[in-house]
Amino acid sequence: MLAELAAANAAFAIIKTAVQNTVDFTRVAHKISEYSIVKSKIEKHARADKAADKTGSDLEPFMAVEQIRKMNKS
């Protein structure tokens, strides 16, 4: 989960910088794809944990999903 979140953060930072600097979209398309894939994995993992009613901490997947949502708003 933490590795996926780190990958999402890194991809998002590159996307945000590229958009702010008006870089050609084709140069960042692969990072947009990477971000989308990792975001989906994090959300899927969080849903699976909730559906399985795991007894462990729900904080980590919840915080990962919340961080993704916060990044999407910026």
C-alpha positions as CSV (number, residue, x, y, z in Angstrom):
1,M,0.0,0.0,0.0
2,L,2.8,2.5,0.9
3,A,4.7,1.7,-2.3
4,E,1.6,2.4,-4.4
5,L,0.9,5.6,-2.6
6,A,4.5,6.7,-3.1
7,A,4.2,5.9,-6.8
8,A,1.0,7.9,-7.0
9,N,2.5,10.9,-5.2
10,A,5.5,10.9,-7.5
11,A,3.4,10.6,-10.7
12,F,1.0,13.3,-9.5
13,A,3.9,15.7,-8.7
14,I,5.2,15.3,-12.2
15,I,1.8,15.8,-13.7
16,K,1.1,18.9,-11.7
17,T,4.5,20.4,-12.5
18,A,4.1,19.6,-16.2
19,V,0.6,21.1,-16.4
20,Q,1.8,24.2,-14.5
21,N,4.7,24.6,-16.9
22,T,2.4,23.9,-19.9
23,V,4.6,21.1,-21.1
24,D,3.4,19.1,-24.1
25,F,0.8,16.6,-23.1
26,T,2.4,13.7,-24.9
27,R,5.5,14.1,-22.6
28,V,3.4,13.4,-19.5
29,A,0.8,11.0,-20.9
30,H,2.6,8.0,-19.4
31,K,2.7,9.6,-16.0
32,I,-1.0,10.3,-16.2
33,S,-1.6,6.6,-17.0
34,E,0.7,5.5,-14.2
35,Y,-1.2,7.8,-11.7
36,S,-4.5,6.4,-12.8
37,I,-3.4,2.8,-12.5
38,V,-1.9,3.3,-9.1
39,K,-4.9,5.3,-7.9
40,S,-7.2,2.4,-8.9
41,K,-5.0,-0.1,-7.1
42,I,-5.1,1.9,-3.9
43,E,-8.9,2.3,-4.1
44,K,-9.4,-1.3,-5.0
45,H,-7.2,-2.4,-2.0
46,A,-9.2,-0.1,0.3
47,R,-12.5,-1.5,-0.9
48,A,-11.2,-5.1,-0.6
49,D,-10.1,-4.5,3.0
50,K,-13.4,-3.0,3.9
51,A,-15.4,-5.8,2.1
52,A,-13.3,-8.5,3.8
53,D,-14.0,-6.8,7.2
54,K,-10.3,-7.1,8.1
55,T,-9.6,-6.8,11.8
56,G,-6.5,-4.7,11.2
57,S,-6.2,-1.0,11.0
58,D,-8.4,0.7,8.4
59,L,-6.4,3.9,8.8
60,E,-3.7,3.2,6.2
61,P,-6.0,2.4,3.2
62,F,-8.4,5.2,4.3
63,M,-5.6,7.8,4.5
64,A,-4.2,6.7,1.1
65,V,-7.5,7.1,-0.5
66,E,-8.0,10.5,1.2
67,Q,-4.6,11.7,0.1
68,I,-5.5,10.7,-3.5
69,R,-8.7,12.7,-3.3
70,K,-6.9,15.7,-1.8
71,M,-4.4,15.6,-4.7
72,N,-7.2,15.5,-7.2
73,K,-8.6,18.7,-5.8
74,S,-5.4,20.6,-6.1
